[in-house]
Amino acid sequence: MMMCVHFSISSESLMMQTDDRMRKKHSLNSRSVSEEYCLRDRPKEDATKMKNKVSTSQVSGRKKPWSWDPYLEDERAVSAPLQLFNEFQTFPSSRNGFKVGMRLEGIDPLHPSMFCVLSVAEVIGFRLRLHIDGYSECYDLWVNSDTPGIKPAGWCESTGHKLHPPKGYKSNEFSWENYLESQNAQAAPKNLFKTQSSISGSSSGFQVGMKLEAVDRKNPCLVCVATVADIVDNQFLVHFDNWDDTYDYWCDASSPYIHPVGWCQDQGRPLTAPQGHPNPENFTWEEYMTETSTCAAPSQAFSMRAAHGFQVHMKLEAVDRRNPMMIRVATVTDAEHYRVKVHFDGWHERFDFWVDSDRPDLHPVGWCARTGHPLEPPPTHAGVSEQKSSVAQGVCPTPGCKGIGHIKGAKYTGHHSAFGCPYSDMNMRKEVVLPDRLGGEKQITFIPVQFVQKTKRLCPDEEEENDEKIDNTHVENRGMLAGYEGTPRLRGRPPIVKEETSTQALGKRSRVPSRFAQSAKYLRIKDEEDDIEVDSVISGESLNLISSQIFSADGSFL
């Protein structure tokens, strides 16, 4: 009996001890889980605390959201009047109805004579990033959705223009219906495009094949023999005789870069003969037009464009040419008859650039807010503390840059180092060339070495002898506009320097293909000097600063 009682007591004691151990074990396990959770999350909490500390430290110095009205008041500045902007610059009358993936036709800025198959790759506000189907993103382009340079699918067939299909397709076998089905895509509706009836002006008087004299937009010292190669609406394509289409540009009858046959002779200026002409020194229009069975565009077809009304210190919104996905607060710092010099507020003046006053990359104050496009305020608005903290947190070290965009274009949306920054000293010193997407060894200068020219005039050898003529003659200003401050040189030709012009007359200068080899050699040497692993000649999978560089330089449709 006693033994049973003892056993019972022992069993009860054992059960109590077991329960205690279970409770202790559960308590230990719970504590271990809790401790493990705490240990695992502590770095996150610490990081959050550190982030909060940084944020807290910035709150006191952080300013209110940026807006135009207080900024103009603080700067004692005025916005450019709305009437100074044309219909492609001012507030749009309709909304942007394009959607990502839609297909359409449009002009290739690097080959202005070609209409290509395009797809909408990105939509920001009233702007589009267009992709040339079948090719690298480095050839993508930014345009406003109302640009006359884009057309609905089937436009080329209906107007007799040749459509260049995506890579891998044959022109004579391409069908929009089959292509859209294979891509599971839809064509952009026709009602989204700017109609011809809404485009002012006329190209009457010009016909395809007519001859004229035109400024080479990539080498503005040269006025060359040219031909009207195509006409669309009120625009026509200027082609330089015996040169490929990479130098072509679209313009209208009022363009300051075109002149009737005989203009150079009347102005006492040299005329550059067509490439390969047997006797360029003694070129005459009469003989040339007889040999080619062509005629001159009538002088009455040319019209003088009225000078713009932009004035120095006026504020506006402008597309960043080095990073065309962005629009920045800008100021007019200089002006000519048909061009303005744009400065991005808060940025160094080395980023300033000249642009035609009618370019669609210029907009009135409030355009971004009206169209739903982000506007980049001056970097100084962020405050010194925020700029320093951004650098400390691994963002781009270039002052003012937020790490948005990339020197290699649309393939990358951002960067964190000077190597990928479009504004870094390293990339400002590099001249980047783009391989021709159509193949071959030809390369196109895409981003020139940035430099600031002390004079507005183009030709150093003509500064002294033509000072009075250029300053006092209105007609002279029409043809010899400055254009080298950041303007890309698609011919691969180096800038015209005084040493060369002193030994060879401008009219005798030969525009030969060997310039390409010379340019490539220069780039290779420059890369070796910079000691950079990635060379300046960027592959076709690399770069897309098209819009900014090409659009503001060539006066094309887009």
Backbone hydrogen bonds, N-H to C=O, Kabsch-Sander energy under -0.5 kcal/mol:
donor,donor_aa,acceptor,acceptor_aa,energy
5,V,1,M,-2.3
6,H,2,M,-3.0
7,F,3,M,-2.5
8,S,4,C,-2.8
9,I,5,V,-2.9
10,S,6,H,-2.6
11,S,7,F,-2.9
12,E,8,S,-2.8
13,S,9,I,-3.0
14,L,10,S,-2.9
15,M,11,S,-2.6
16,M,12,E,-2.3
17,Q,13,S,-2.7
18,T,14,L,-2.6
19,D,15,M,-2.6
20,D,16,M,-2.5
21,R,17,Q,-2.7
22,M,18,T,-2.6
23,R,19,D,-2.8
24,K,20,D,-3.0
25,K,21,R,-3.3
26,H,22,M,-3.0
27,S,23,R,-2.7
28,L,24,K,-3.1
29,N,25,K,-3.1
30,S,26,H,-2.8
31,R,27,S,-2.5
32,S,28,L,-2.8
33,V,29,N,-2.6
34,S,30,S,-2.6
35,E,31,R,-3.4
36,E,32,S,-3.1
37,Y,33,V,-2.8
38,C,34,S,-3.0
39,L,35,E,-3.2
40,R,36,E,-2.8
41,D,37,Y,-2.6
42,R,38,C,-1.5
45,E,41,D,-3.0
46,D,42,R,-3.7
47,A,43,P,-2.8
48,T,44,K,-2.9
49,K,45,E,-3.2
50,M,46,D,-3.1
51,K,47,A,-2.8
52,N,48,T,-3.2
53,K,49,K,-2.8
54,V,50,M,-2.6
55,S,51,K,-3.0
56,T,52,N,-3.5
57,S,53,K,-2.6
58,Q,54,V,-1.2
59,V,55,S,-1.6
60,S,56,T,-0.9
62,R,58,Q,-1.3
62,R,59,V,-0.5
71,Y,67,S,-1.2
72,L,68,W,-3.1
73,E,69,D,-1.9
74,D,70,P,-2.8
75,E,71,Y,-2.6
76,R,72,L,-0.7
77,A,72,L,-2.2
80,A,315,K,-2.8
84,L,81,P,-1.7
85,F,82,L,-1.6
89,Q,86,N,-1.8
90,T,86,N,-2.3
97,G,95,R,-0.8
101,G,120,V,-2.8
102,M,99,K,-2.0
103,R,186,Q,-2.0
104,L,118,L,-2.2
105,E,151,K,-3.0
106,G,116,C,-1.7
107,I,149,G,-1.6
108,D,111,H,-0.6
108,D,114,M,-2.0
111,H,108,D,-1.2
114,M,111,H,-2.6
115,F,162,K,-0.8
116,C,106,G,-3.5
117,V,164,H,-1.1
118,L,104,L,-3.0
118,L,116,C,-0.6
119,S,131,H,-2.1
120,V,102,M,-2.4
121,A,119,S,-0.7
121,A,129,R,-2.9
122,E,129,R,-1.3
124,I,127,R,-2.0
127,R,124,I,-2.6
128,L,143,V,-3.1
129,R,122,E,-2.7
130,L,128,L,-0.6
130,L,141,L,-3.4
131,H,119,S,-2.8
133,D,117,V,-1.8
133,D,131,H,-0.9
135,Y,132,I,-1.9
138,C,540,G,-0.6
139,Y,136,S,-1.6
140,D,137,E,-2.1
141,L,130,L,-2.2
143,V,128,L,-2.3
145,S,126,F,-2.7
147,T,144,N,-1.8
150,I,147,T,-1.1
151,K,105,E,-3.8
155,W,152,P,-2.0
158,S,154,G,-1.8
159,T,155,W,-1.5
160,G,156,C,-1.0
161,H,156,C,-1.8
164,H,115,F,-3.2
164,H,162,K,-0.5
167,K,133,D,-0.7
169,Y,166,P,-2.1
173,E,170,K,-1.3
174,F,170,K,-1.0
174,F,171,S,-0.6
179,Y,175,S,-2.6
180,L,176,W,-2.9
181,E,177,E,-1.7
182,S,178,N,-2.4
183,Q,179,Y,-2.0
184,N,180,L,-0.6
184,N,181,E,-0.6
185,A,180,L,-2.4
188,A,103,R,-2.9
192,L,189,P,-1.7
193,F,190,K,-1.6
198,S,195,T,-1.1
199,I,196,Q,-1.6
200,S,198,S,-0.6
206,F,203,S,-1.9
209,G,228,V,-3.3
210,M,207,Q,-2.1
211,K,295,C,-2.4
212,L,226,A,-2.1
213,E,259,H,-2.7
214,A,224,C,-2.3
215,V,257,Y,-3.0
216,D,222,L,-2.6
217,R,215,V,-0.9
219,N,216,D,-0.8
222,L,219,N,-2.7
224,C,214,A,-3.2
224,C,222,L,-0.5
225,V,272,T,-1.7
226,A,212,L,-2.4
227,T,239,H,-2.8
228,V,210,M,-2.7
229,A,227,T,-0.8
229,A,237,L,-3.0
230,D,237,L,-0.6
232,V,235,Q,-2.7
235,Q,232,V,-2.5
236,F,251,C,-2.8
237,L,230,D,-2.6
238,V,236,F,-0.5
238,V,249,Y,-3.0
239,H,227,T,-2.6
239,H,237,L,-0.6
241,D,225,V,-1.4
241,D,239,H,-0.5
243,W,240,F,-1.9
247,Y,244,D,-1.1
248,D,245,D,-1.1
249,Y,238,V,-1.4
251,C,236,F,-2.1
255,S,252,D,-1.9
258,I,255,S,-1.1
259,H,213,E,-2.9
263,W,260,P,-1.9
266,D,262,G,-2.2
267,Q,263,W,-2.1
268,G,264,C,-0.8
268,G,265,Q,-0.6
269,R,264,C,-2.9
272,T,223,V,-3.0
273,A,271,L,-0.6
275,Q,241,D,-1.2
277,H,274,P,-1.8
282,N,279,N,-1.1
283,F,280,P,-1.1
288,Y,284,T,-2.0
289,M,285,W,-3.0
290,T,286,E,-1.7
291,E,287,E,-2.6
292,T,288,Y,-2.1
293,S,289,M,-0.7
294,T,289,M,-2.0
297,A,211,K,-2.7
301,A,298,P,-1.8
302,F,299,S,-1.2
303,S,253,A,-1.9
305,R,254,S,-0.8
305,R,303,S,-0.6
308,H,337,H,-1.7
313,H,332,V,-3.9
314,M,311,Q,-1.8
315,K,78,V,-2.2
316,L,330,A,-2.2
317,E,363,H,-2.7
318,A,328,R,-2.2
319,V,361,D,-2.1
320,D,326,M,-2.6
321,R,319,V,-0.7
323,N,320,D,-0.8
326,M,323,N,-2.3
328,R,318,A,-2.9
329,V,376,E,-1.8
330,A,316,L,-2.6
331,T,343,H,-2.7
332,V,314,M,-2.6
333,T,331,T,-0.6
333,T,341,K,-2.6
334,D,341,K,-0.8
336,E,339,R,-2.8
340,V,355,V,-2.5
341,K,334,D,-2.8
342,V,340,V,-0.6
342,V,353,F,-3.1
343,H,331,T,-2.5
345,D,329,V,-1.6
345,D,343,H,-0.6
347,W,344,F,-2.2
351,F,348,H,-1.8
352,D,349,E,-1.8
353,F,342,V,-1.6
354,W,485,E,-0.9
355,V,340,V,-2.2
357,S,338,Y,-2.4
359,R,356,D,-1.8
362,L,359,R,-1.5
363,H,317,E,-2.8
367,W,364,P,-2.0
370,R,366,G,-2.2
371,T,367,W,-2.1
372,G,368,C,-1.3
373,H,368,C,-2.2
376,E,327,I,-3.0
381,H,378,P,-2.0
382,A,379,P,-1.4
383,G,380,T,-0.9
387,Q,383,G,-1.7
388,K,384,V,-2.4
389,S,385,S,-2.3
390,S,386,E,-2.1
391,V,387,Q,-1.7
392,A,388,K,-2.2
393,Q,389,S,-1.6
394,G,391,V,-1.5
395,V,390,S,-2.3
396,C,415,H,-0.5
401,C,398,T,-2.0
405,G,413,T,-2.8
407,I,420,G,-2.0
409,G,406,H,-1.8
411,K,408,K,-0.6
412,Y,409,G,-1.8
415,H,403,G,-2.2
420,G,417,S,-0.7
421,C,417,S,-0.6
424,S,421,C,-0.9
428,M,424,S,-2.1
429,R,425,D,-1.3
432,V,430,K,-0.6
432,V,447,I,-2.3
433,V,536,S,-1.0
434,L,444,I,-3.7
436,D,442,K,-2.1
439,G,436,D,-2.0
444,I,434,L,-3.2
445,T,489,R,-0.5
446,F,432,V,-2.5
447,I,432,V,-2.2
450,Q,428,M,-1.4
453,Q,451,F,-0.5
462,E,459,C,-1.8
463,E,460,P,-0.9
466,N,462,E,-2.0
467,D,464,E,-0.8
470,I,466,N,-3.1
471,D,467,D,-2.3
472,N,468,E,-2.2
473,T,469,K,-1.6
474,H,472,N,-0.7
477,N,473,T,-1.4
478,R,474,H,-1.0
479,G,475,V,-0.8
479,G,476,E,-0.8
480,M,476,E,-2.2
481,L,479,G,-0.8
486,G,484,Y,-1.9
490,L,488,P,-0.8
492,G,489,R,-1.6
501,T,497,V,-1.9
502,S,498,K,-1.7
503,T,500,E,-1.1
504,Q,500,E,-1.1
508,K,505,A,-0.9
509,R,505,A,-0.5
509,R,506,L,-1.1
512,V,510,S,-1.2
515,R,512,V,-1.9
516,F,513,P,-2.3
517,A,513,P,-0.6
518,Q,514,S,-2.1
519,S,515,R,-2.6
520,A,516,F,-2.6
521,K,517,A,-2.3
522,Y,518,Q,-2.1
523,L,519,S,-2.1
524,R,520,A,-2.2
525,I,521,K,-2.2
526,K,522,Y,-2.2
527,D,523,L,-2.3
528,E,524,R,-2.0
529,E,525,I,-2.1
530,D,526,K,-2.2
531,D,527,D,-1.3
532,I,527,D,-1.2
535,D,533,E,-0.6
538,I,433,V,-0.9
538,I,536,S,-1.6
542,S,539,S,-1.8
543,L,539,S,-0.6
546,I,140,D,-0.5
549,Q,545,L,-2.1
550,I,546,I,-2.7
551,F,546,I,-0.9
551,F,547,S,-1.1
552,S,547,S,-0.7
552,S,548,S,-0.7
553,A,550,I,-1.1
554,D,550,I,-2.1
555,G,551,F,-0.9
